[in-house]
Amino acid sequence: MPLAEELFSALRSRTVQRRGVSRESYGPGEQVAHELAAQFGRDHGLELSCDAAGNLYLRLPGRDRSLPAWITGSHLDSVPEGGNFDGAAGVIAGLAVAAGFRRAGIVPERDVVVMAVRAEEASSWFAGSHQGHIGSRAALGLLNPAELDEAVHSGDSRNLGSHMREAGFDPAHIFRAAPYLRPERFHGYLELHIEQGPVLETIARPVGIVTGIRGSARARSARCIGAYSHSGAVPREYRSDAVLATVALCGRLDEAWTELQAAGADLVFTVGKLTTDPALHGITKVPGETRFSIDLRSQDCETLATMTERVRAAAEMIGRERRVRFELGAFDLSPPASMDAGLQDALAQGAQALGIAAPSLPSGAGHDAQDFAHAGFRSGMIFVRNANGSHNPDEAMAMKDFCLGTQLLAWLLAR
């Protein structure tokens, strides 16, 4: 697929930073990606539009424009120094299908809209209180106005709203009008995405059909407050060591994870950020503060609630034991989502018709598709095999696998 390969190559060359790509939510790298997608759309005769949050829509007209349209796509931002395929594969697949239909003279029954979503990876760039997936939730009417102020950039400490305005968008308009995307106007949402886990690679299958997406409960800006003191002069029983207290909390939560998993619960637990203050820490100081994050994920809301309670109880107990205070803040909740059973069946039929081995599997990572499902859209996902995991520069999606996933997407969009 030369067109797709050219787009992937252009994206990487224009957003590479050291080994990986960096396309910051509402930053220059994401803007470059959107400009590339927009130019591709103009070059191939697609109708372009944009909403108040900066999401880009590229529409291929169908035979009956009164019918609810298909919408397909994903996000174009990335984590810092991430891989080139996460998110972008879904947008490029949609563009490749639209351009392929044009070239082959295929006019689908209904319009096909390719959506390039903003700020799906906002959690990698903005701390504070927010639920991530800013672009899709803004378009769907799921964004809370408070998130514009409470989401704070990890680098410059300015809020999300100011970054959106600086990028040329009008976030206030999001809340003055009806949702830009409404389920009655669309036949369904389809998202192609690399698998970010090892399942397809392990079982040697190029493509998978997603059954559901884990929800999450996240403490984005947790702190442990102890007391700085001399590392040689203060005995153990008098210390308020924030690092050891935080490590103890991590250990208790790992034990809780083991316990819940043994009882059959679906759960993963991650502390993705853990730092001391570089302006105050030192080799001769007992650390007086840590900042860290907690990311809980499960396909079951009750499990998320149970684990959140365990986090708070463990923090209170360890605080007393170790003479520190934990400030966990609010846990931002993103509920789990099931993919539409009818779309799963249709994708399975398409895979069989095309001779593609496509097993069903759940998604452990979050995706824009879950927001569409929460907003009442029929939602489906295609996974493409990807070696070496994701959110790192070593993502390794083979183009032959991408072609198979894109063929499956095209099969369903043509119907």
N, C-alpha and C positions, 0 to 999 in steps of 0.2 A: 504494500500500500504506500506508494511513493508520496502521496499528499500528506498522509499521516506522519510518515517518517520525517518529512521536511518540517512539519509543524513541531514535532518533538525536538528536532535538532535546533530550530530557531528559538524555542522556549529555553532550552538549556543554555545555548550560547549567550543569550541576552540576560539571563538571571543567575548564572553560575557565580558562586562565591566560595573560593577555595575548592574543596572537593564536591560540595553539594550545591543545590539551588536554594535561594532565599527569595521567596515571593511574599513579602510581608502583607498581612491583611490591611487594606487601605494604604499600602505603601507603594513605592516606585516599582518593585518587582511584579506585584500583582497587576498594576496598571499596564505595564509592558505586555503581560500575558493577555489582558483584555483587548489591548490594541491589536495584537496579532490575530486574535479570534475575530475581531470586528472586521479587519482588513480581509481576512479569508472569506467572511460572509459577503462582503461587498464584491469581491472577485468572483464569487459563485452565484450571484444574483439572489441572495437571501434578503429578507426584509428585516431591518435592524430596529431595535427599540431598547430602552433602558428605563429602569424604575428609580425611585428616589434613593434607594440604598446602593445603587450602582450596579445591580445585576444586569447582565447583558442577555438579550433575547434575539435569536437569529431564526427566522421563520421561513420554512419552505411551504408554499401554498399547496393545498390538496385539491382534489376534484370538487368536493363539496365543502365550501368554507363555512357553511352554517353548522357543521358537525363539531362537537367538542374535539379539540386538538390533542394529539400526543405531545407530551413534553419530556425531553430527555436531556441529560447533562450531568454536571458535577461542579466542583470548585476549581479555581485556578491559583489560589494562594497555596503556600506550603509552610511547613515548619522551618525554623532556622536551619540552614544547611541540610535540607532534606533531599528526597529523591525527586526525579523529574516526572514520575508517572502517577504518583498519588494525586487523585483529583483530576489532573489534566487528561488522563486517559479517557475519562468519561466525556469530557467536552470534545476532545479530538475524535472520539468514536462517533459522536453525534454529528459533528461537522463532516466527517468522512462519509457517513451514510447520506446526508443531505446532498453533498457534492456528487456522490455516486449516483443517486437518483437523478439528479440534473443531467449528468453526462449520459446516462443510459436512457433518458427520456421517460423515466418512470414517474408517474404522478400518483402519489398515494391517495387513498380514499379521503383522508382528512389532513389538515395541516399538521406538520411536524415542527415543533419549536425546540431548538437547541438552547439550553440555558447555561450560561457561564456564571456561576454563583460566586459572590463575594464572601470573604472572611469566614469560611468554614473552619479554618485553623486558628480562629481568634484566640483560643485558649493558650496557644503557644506564644502569643504576642501581648495579650492583655490579662493582667491580674485583676483583683477586685472581685465584685459580685456580678456575674453574668452567666448565661447558659450556653455560650458559644454559638456556632452556626448562625452568625449574625445575618448574613445575606438571605438565606432561605427563610429564616423565621421572620425577617422584616417583610419579605414578599408575601408571606402567608398570613400575616396578621398575628403572629405569635410573639413578637418582640415586645418586651416591657419597656416603656419610656425611661424608667429609672436606670436601665442598663447603659444608656448613653452617658450617664454621669458616673455610674458606679464601676464600670469597666475602665481600668486604668492601665495605660501602656507601661510595660515592664521596663522600657528604656528611658522614656522622657517624662513619665508620670502624668501625661495629659490624658484626658478622658476620651472615650470612644467617639463621642459626638464631635469633638474638635477635630479628630483625625478624619472622620467622614466628611466634615465640611471642608477641611483642607484639601481633600481629594476631589472636591468639586460637586459634592452631593448635598441634598437637603434632608437630613434625617427627621426634622420636625414634620415634613410633609407626609412621612410614613404613617403618622398617627392622625392626620387630618382627613384622610380619605379611606375608602373601603380597601381591603386587602387587594394588592395588585394581582395576585393569583387566587382564584376561587375554584373549588373542585367541580362545580357544575359546568364550568367552561372547558374542562379537560377530560379526555378519555382515560388518562392515567399518566403516572410519572415512572420513567424507567431510567435507572442509573447503572452504567457500567463502571466498575472500579477494580483496581488491583486488589487481590486478597492480601491483607496485611499480616496474616498468620501463615503457618506452615502446612496447612491441610492439603491443598491441591498439589503442592510440590511433593509432599510425602507420598500421596497416593497416585502420583503421576497422571493427573488429569488437567487438561488445559483450561477448563472453564467450569464454573459452578453456578448454581442457582440458589440465591439467598432466601432462607426461610424467615428470619427475623433478626433484629438488631438489639444488642444489649443496651440497657439504659445505664445511667451513671449518677453518682452522687459525689460532688467534688467540693473539698475545702481548698480554695485556690490560694489563700493568703494566710495560712496558719502560722502562729508564732509560739515559741516557748520562751518565757521570760524567767531568767534566773538572776544570778549576781556575778559580776566580774570580780575576780579576786586573784591573789598571787598563787601561781601554780605550785610553788614550793612551800609556802608558809601556812597554807590552810589545810588542815586534816580532812579526811574524807567525810566524816560525820558533820562537818560544818559547811560543806560546800553546797552551792545551788547551781549545779552544773547543767546548763541547758542542753549541751550535746548529749551527755549520757542519759538525760531524761528523755530526749527525743528518740534516741536509739532504743531505750526501754519501751517506749510507746510503739515503735515499729515492731519490736519483738512480740509484744502482746497481741498486736493486730495480726501478725503472721500466725500466731498460735490460734487466734479466733478463725482466721481463714482456713487453716487446716481442719479445725473442728467442724465448721459449717460445710466444708467440701466433703468431709467424711460422712456427713449426714445427708448428702445428696444435693446440696444447694449449688446453684450455678453462681460463681463469684470469682472475680479477680481483684487484686488490691495492689496499688502502686504508690510509692512515694517518689514522684518524678523530679522533685526539686527539694534540696536540703542544703542550706547555706548558713554560714555565720557572717557577721558584718565585717567586711574587709577593712573598714576604717577603724574598727575597735579590737578585732581579734589579734592574738599574738601567741607565740610559742610559750611565753611565760605567764599567760593568763588562763584562769579557769573561764571558759566561755559563758557569757551572761545572756546570750540570746541566740536563737535559731529562727530561721524562716523556712517554711516547708509547705508542700502540697500533699493532699491525700486524694487519690482517685479510686473510687469504688465502682465496679461495673457488674451488672447482673441482668439476666433476662426476667427477673422476678422482683417486683416492687417491694414485696415483703422482706426479701433478703437484703435489699438495699437499706430499708428502714432498720432492720435488725442490726446490720453491721454499723450503721451510723450511730445507733445507741451504744454499741460496744465501744466505738471510738471515744465517745464522750465520757463513758464510764471509766475507761482505762486512763484517759487523760486526767480525770479528777483524782483517781487513786494514785497515779504516779506523781502527780503534782504534790500530794501530801507526803508521799514517801521520800521525795527528793527535793523538797523545799523550793519548788518552781511553780509557775502559773502558765497553763496553756490557754492561748486565745485562738480557738479554732475558727471562729466566725461561722457564718451560715454555710450550709452545704447546698450548693446549687444542684437541683434535681433535673435530669433529663429522662423521662420515662422510657421503658423499652417499647419497641414497636414490632408488630408482625407484618410481614409482607403479604400482599393480597393473594389469597389462595388461587383465584382464577388466573392471575398473571403468572404465578408459579407453574400452574398446569400448562398455560400457553407456551411458556419458555421451554418446558420439558418437551412439549410436542414439537416445537421448533428445533430443539437440539436433536431429537430423534430423526426428524425429516432431513436435517443437514448432516447427519452422521457424526455428531459431536458428543463425546462422552462428557456429560455435565451432571455430576452428583449434586444433591441438595445439601446445604450446610448453613449453619447460623453465622452471623457476623459478630465478632467480639468488639470490633471498633464501631464508633458512631459515624453516621453518614447523613447527608442531607435528605436521603430517602425517608429516614425516620420522621423528620419534620413534616414532610408531605403526608405521611401516613397519619400523624397526629392531627393534621389539618383536614382530614377526611378524604384525601386523594387515594385512589387505588395505586399502590406503589409496588414496584418490583426492582430487583437488583440482579445484575450479572457480575460474578467475580471472574477475574482473569488471573491465572497462576503467576506468582511473583516470588522469586527466590530472595533470600537475605533479609526478609522482613521489610518494614516500612519505617518512615520517619527517620531515615538515615540515607546517606549518599549512595548506598550500595544496592538500592532497589534494582531488580533484574527481571523485568517483564520481556519475554521474547516476542518479537513482532508477529511470529506465526501464531502465537496464542492470542495476541491482541486481535489479529485478523479473524480468528474463529469467534471470539466474543463479539466483535463488530458485525460479523455475518449473522449471528443470532439476534442481535439488536435490530438489524435491518429487516430480518425475516418478520419480526413482530410489528415493527413500525409500518411495514408495507400492507398490514392487514387492518 
